[in-house]
């Protein structure tokens, strides 16, 4: 396995996640390098004035019917099982994990070690391993970048392996389709396959934070929030697309964030 990095990277290797024998592992590439890799690999095109434009294939949004939570003893009693949190067998997860890592052998992968959460007291070190350079670029933009000093000691507490080119076999794997998003809280691992929509990565990390933060007396919220000049805070709840961002973008108030937040004894945090 060749490794390429222009910055320090974590002492925790890919083999920790079952990933071995990849062609080249690109660690924590900076934004310009990822932009160039995405163009070079024909993952997208450069549009007028420079923005990278990509196509997400069949899926232009998330696939909620393809998302499952692994049913295992450590998290079983803390999950509200039902139509949203649907159980997935542990042995089927392990089998998909094994085949996915086999699929990645001989292929390039991109790794970003970063932070989920803006508050140093509650933020979580995460690692995102992607098959596409542009997915790694999305991750670098979405989550908080670790400093070079932090990267050298970064130990991920949750890992996402994102592999759009790998598809499940529904009859054998007991998935809903050839697309899957599987969250395993015991192994602190998410597997994403069959979809090129990068938003699944973001939502999977949010799912992990939504599960873990209440154990630290923090209430996670899907909302936007802003704060006024006198320290008064407004929180806007609503489903995606209902106007939270628009309402919170008040020129007379400071935007805290427009998507996911937590409420702790210390105040507000964005993640």
Residue, then its C-alpha position, 0 to 999 in steps of 0.5 A: x500500500x502506498x500512502x500520500x499525505x502533505x500533512x501529518x496523519x493519525x497513528x491509527x492505520x486503515x487496517x484498524x477498520x479492516x482496510x488493507x492492500x489499497x493502491x494508494x491511501x491519500x491522507x488528509x489532502x488539502x482542498x486544492x489537491x482534492x479539487x485537482x484529483x476530482x477533475x483528473x478522475x472525471x468525477x466532476x467538471x469545472x464550471x464558470x468561475x471555478x466551482x466543481x460540479x458533480x452528478x450524484x447519479x440515480x440518487x439526488x437525495x438521501x435514501x431513508x428506506x436503505x438506512x439501518x441500525x445494527x441490532x446489538x446488545x450495547x445499544x439495543x435498549x437505547x434505540x427507539x426501533x420502528x419505521x425510522x430506526x430499523x434493525x439490521x443483523x450483526x452477521x449481515x453487517x460483518x459480511x458486507x463489511x468484509x466484502x466492502x473491504x475486499x472490493x477496496x483492495x487495489x483501489x485508491x482511497x481518500x481519508x479525512x480525519x476531522x472533528x464533528x462538533x464545534x465545542x471542544x468539550x463535546x466534539x468527536x474525532x471522526x474519520x471518513x474513508x471515501x472512494x471518491x475524491x469529491x466525497x473527501x472534498x465534501x467531508x473536508x468542507x462539512x466537518x471541522x478540519x483538524x490542525x496539523x498538531x491534532x492530526x498527529x494524535x488523532x484517534x477516530x471515535x467514529x468511522x465512516x467507510x463510503x464506497x459508492x461503487x460497491x453494491x449489496x445483493x438484497x436477497x443475500x444481504x437482507x437489505x432493502x435494495x443494492x444501496x445501504x447505509x448501516x450504522x453500528x454503534x458497538x463498532x462505531x462504524x458506518x458502511x455506505x454503499x451503492x449511492x453517490x449522494x455525499x449527504x449520506x456521510x453527513x447524516x450518518x455522522x449526525x446520527x452518531x452524534x444524536x445517539x451519543x450526545x444525550x449520554x453527556x447530558x446534551x440534547x441534539x436538535x435538528x434546527x437553525x439558531x441565531x443570537x441577538x445583540x443582547x444574547x437572546x437566542x432564537x431556535x427554528x425547528x422544522x423539516x428539511x426545506x421548510x425555511x429554517x435557514x431562511x428565517x435564521x439568516x437575519x441581518x440584525x442577528x448573528x447566525x449560530x448555525x442552520x442545521x444541527x445543534x446541541x443544547x448543554x448546560x454550557x449553552x449551545x454548540x453546533x455540530 
